[in-house]
Amino acid sequence: MEFRTIVHVDMDAFFTSVEVRDFPHLKDKPVVVGADPKNGVARGVVSAASYEARKFGVKSAQPISTAYKLCPEAIFMPHRFSRYVEVSNEVMDVLAAFSETHLRMSIDEAVLDCTASGEKFKTWKKLGLAIKQAVREKTSLSCTIGIATGRTLAKMATEINKPDGLTLVHPGKEREFLAPLAVEAIPGIGPKAKQSLNRLGFRKIADLQQVELPLLTQALGRWGERIYDFVNGRDEDEIILEHERKSFGEERTFETDLSDSAEALAALKAIAEELATQMRRKNISGRTVTVKIRFADFRTITRSQTYPMPIRSAPILEEVALQIFSRNVNAGTVSTEKIRLLGIQLSHLYTAQVGEQLWLF
């Protein structure tokens, strides 16, 4: 029986590692990427934290004010998403050399099917070390790798030995690898599913491996059969290379609530320009424009307008967004209903073919 060789690659503390690479004086210091903490009174969030900062309890998606309280000596860096994309592309170029079947799962994560291409390395360990070395030589960054017979197993393997780790789950060892892990280590087992399993006395995956299928189906519904197969070592998900994207959007949360219509309209203009740039680079247009408005009390509304022809230019996006905004927010009430977030989304997408001229819109 031929076994698959699935490699999961996860870059270590990617955003902060890029900052350290670009600014070497940050090496070995607690670094936080996110909003300016403003001495602990800002209300943005942490985008990423270096391992040095994590020792103090700082973590991504945490309020930036909390991060400042936990580690005031941290170096807070502004978010540079375009730079992270550049470095991510460098990483993905390296990984593409190891397999034609590779999928970028996020800006700092990828999965590769090296069943055929990995044979020349003789062993999984040599394959993993070769990938890690190639990434480091090209980008000066480290990554953690998991290799297994399935993509979920490989992803779980990367969580075992971070940072700069390499974990192998060889064929026939899947149940042994999974047994000591907590049930919530399985991707997709959220808080509610965990509670359901814990109530039945299932805390470790080893507990699930002793259960008959009907009981798991009773506890987890339609996911029971899938979990049953997985905990017993059957992980056969395919690596699907292309997913049709339904929409593109840009949104901004403001550090200080917008209190008048002039500020809101200026913000919408900037968002429209950013979204138009993104769409132009991808040669994509869309027929439906959606504006998202979140007020200071977190009440959120979304309003859409669909056109017969695709659009993507900044002036048209701006004009449409302003029309939608004006119809749904009375200019005189913006001061009493302060705005926390604005966003524009474009859907019903259309991609021009080679040699085809897009509509003037």
Secondary structure, DSSP 8 states (H G I E B T S, - for coil): -----EEEEEETTHHHHHHHHH-GGGTTS-EEEES--GGGT---BEEEE-HHHHTTT--TTSBHHHHHHH-TTSEEE---HHHHHHHHHHHHHHHHTT-SSEEEEETTEEEEE-TTGGGGGSSHHHHHHHHHHHHHHHHS--EEEEEESSHHHHHHHHTTS-SS-EEE--TT-HHHHHTTSBGGGSTT--HHHHHHHHHTT--BHHHHTTS-HHHHHHHHGGGHHHHHHHHTT-------------EEEEEEEEEEEE-SHHHHHHHHHHHHHHHHHHHHHHTEEEEEEEEEEEETT--EEEEEEEEEEEE--HHHHHHHHHHHHHHHS-GGGTTTS-EEEEEEEEEEEEE--TT------
